[in-house]
Amino acid sequence: MKTTIYTLALAAVAAVMSSCGMSATVYNDTIVAMHDRTSEALSEKVDAILDFENTSKEEAQIQLDELMAMYNEDIETLNGMKYPKAAAGMHKAMTDFVVYIRDNVLSQLGQMLKCEPESDEWYEALEQTNDNVNTANDLEDVMIEEQAKFAAEMDMELR
């Protein structure tokens, strides 16, 4: 009986703590680290994917699959976060950005891998990929603006 009461008490404490969310600093640091990690991986892996002379289609697909897994993990993490109320705009902007990269940039890269390198279809897919990257850059700018608003509201320095 004591074990059951103890277990229920621990569960109640855990539920209360998780409903409180994370501190503004921890949230900001988490988002910045996530963004830095995915941006670096995206840059490195896209370079390899586009280097069709030195990267086989199979290896390029592996690189793309790794990126998709990383972005899916980040989306799952973002969807499960209990962020500070003041971070609602920043959180939405970050989520929109990450989802857009996965659904548009990465999926378009997948279309490129189906094309013969330097064919008309490949160049069309590359052009669409570049357009999607430009849109992603705009979404990233929105995220940065929202982070600045959040930092100002929380009286924090931007990182």
C-alpha positions as CSV (number, residue, x, y, z in Angstrom):
1,M,0.0,0.0,0.0
2,K,2.8,2.4,0.9
3,T,4.5,1.6,-2.4
4,T,1.3,2.4,-4.3
5,I,0.9,5.8,-2.5
6,Y,4.6,6.6,-3.0
7,T,4.4,5.8,-6.7
8,L,1.2,7.9,-7.1
9,A,2.8,10.8,-5.3
10,L,5.9,10.6,-7.5
11,A,3.7,10.5,-10.6
12,A,1.8,13.5,-9.4
13,V,5.0,15.5,-8.8
14,A,6.3,14.6,-12.2
15,A,3.0,15.6,-13.9
16,V,3.1,19.0,-12.1
17,M,6.7,19.6,-13.0
18,S,6.2,18.7,-16.7
19,S,3.1,20.9,-16.9
20,C,5.2,23.9,-15.7
21,G,7.4,23.8,-18.8
22,M,11.0,24.8,-19.1
23,S,12.7,28.1,-18.2
24,A,13.1,30.8,-20.8
25,T,16.9,30.3,-20.8
26,V,16.7,26.5,-21.1
27,Y,14.1,26.8,-23.9
28,N,16.2,29.3,-25.8
29,D,19.4,27.3,-25.4
30,T,17.6,24.2,-26.5
31,I,16.2,25.8,-29.7
32,V,19.5,27.4,-30.5
33,A,21.4,24.1,-30.1
34,M,18.8,22.3,-32.2
35,H,19.0,24.9,-35.0
36,D,22.8,24.9,-34.9
37,R,23.0,21.1,-35.1
38,T,20.5,20.8,-38.0
39,S,21.9,23.7,-39.9
40,E,25.4,22.3,-39.8
41,A,24.2,18.8,-40.8
42,L,22.1,20.2,-43.6
43,S,24.9,22.2,-45.0
44,E,27.4,19.2,-44.9
45,K,25.0,16.6,-46.2
46,V,23.5,18.7,-49.0
47,D,27.0,19.4,-50.2
48,A,27.6,15.7,-50.4
49,I,24.2,15.0,-52.0
50,L,24.7,17.5,-54.7
51,D,28.3,16.3,-55.4
52,F,27.1,13.6,-57.8
53,E,30.6,13.1,-59.2
54,N,32.0,12.0,-55.9
55,T,28.8,10.7,-54.1
56,S,26.9,7.7,-55.4
57,K,23.1,7.9,-55.6
58,E,23.0,5.3,-52.8
59,E,25.3,7.3,-50.5
60,A,23.4,10.5,-51.4
61,Q,20.1,8.7,-50.4
62,I,21.7,7.6,-47.1
63,Q,22.7,11.2,-46.4
64,L,19.2,12.4,-47.2
65,D,17.6,9.7,-45.1
66,E,19.8,10.8,-42.1
67,L,18.6,14.4,-42.6
68,M,15.0,13.3,-42.8
69,A,15.4,11.3,-39.5
70,M,17.1,14.3,-37.8
71,Y,14.3,16.7,-38.9
72,N,11.6,14.2,-37.9
73,E,13.2,13.9,-34.5
74,D,13.3,17.7,-34.1
75,I,9.7,18.0,-35.1
76,E,8.7,15.4,-32.6
77,T,10.8,17.2,-29.9
78,L,9.2,20.5,-30.8
79,N,5.7,19.1,-30.7
80,G,6.3,17.7,-27.2
81,M,7.9,20.7,-25.7
82,K,6.3,22.6,-22.8
83,Y,7.7,26.0,-23.7
84,P,7.3,29.3,-21.9
85,K,4.1,31.2,-22.9
86,A,6.2,34.1,-24.0
87,A,7.9,31.8,-26.5
88,A,4.7,30.9,-28.4
89,G,5.7,33.0,-31.5
90,M,9.2,31.8,-31.5
91,H,8.1,28.2,-31.1
92,K,5.6,28.4,-33.9
93,A,8.2,30.0,-36.2
94,M,10.8,27.4,-35.4
95,T,8.3,24.6,-36.0
96,D,7.2,26.1,-39.3
97,F,10.9,26.4,-40.3
98,V,11.8,22.8,-39.5
99,V,8.6,21.4,-41.0
100,Y,9.2,23.4,-44.2
101,I,12.8,22.2,-44.5
102,R,11.7,18.6,-44.2
103,D,8.6,18.8,-46.4
104,N,10.0,21.0,-49.1
105,V,13.8,21.3,-49.2
106,L,14.5,17.7,-48.3
107,S,11.7,16.2,-50.3
108,Q,12.8,18.2,-53.3
109,L,16.3,16.9,-52.9
110,G,14.8,13.4,-53.0
111,Q,13.2,14.3,-56.3
112,M,16.6,15.4,-57.6
113,L,18.1,12.0,-56.7
114,K,15.6,10.4,-59.0
115,C,16.9,12.4,-61.9
116,E,19.9,11.8,-64.1
117,P,22.5,14.4,-63.0
118,E,22.7,17.4,-65.2
119,S,19.6,16.4,-67.2
120,D,16.9,19.0,-67.8
121,E,14.8,17.4,-65.0
122,W,17.7,17.5,-62.6
123,Y,18.2,21.2,-63.3
124,E,14.5,21.9,-62.9
125,A,14.6,20.0,-59.5
126,L,17.7,22.0,-58.5
127,E,16.0,25.3,-59.4
128,Q,13.0,24.3,-57.3
129,T,15.3,23.3,-54.5
130,N,16.9,26.7,-54.6
131,D,13.5,28.4,-54.5
132,N,12.6,26.3,-51.5
133,V,15.8,27.2,-49.8
134,N,15.1,30.9,-50.4
135,T,11.6,30.4,-48.7
136,A,13.3,28.6,-45.9
137,N,15.7,31.5,-45.4
138,D,12.6,33.8,-45.1
139,L,11.1,31.5,-42.5
140,E,14.4,31.5,-40.7
141,D,14.4,35.3,-40.6
142,V,10.9,35.2,-39.1
143,M,12.2,32.8,-36.4
144,I,15.1,35.1,-35.6
145,E,12.6,38.0,-35.3
146,E,10.4,36.0,-33.0
147,Q,13.5,35.0,-30.9
148,A,14.4,38.7,-30.5
149,K,10.8,39.4,-29.4
150,F,11.0,36.6,-26.9
151,A,14.4,37.7,-25.6
152,A,13.2,41.2,-25.2
153,E,10.1,40.1,-23.3
154,M,12.1,37.9,-21.0
155,D,14.9,40.5,-20.7
156,M,17.5,38.0,-22.0
157,E,20.4,38.3,-24.3
158,L,20.1,36.7,-27.8
159,R,22.4,33.8,-28.5
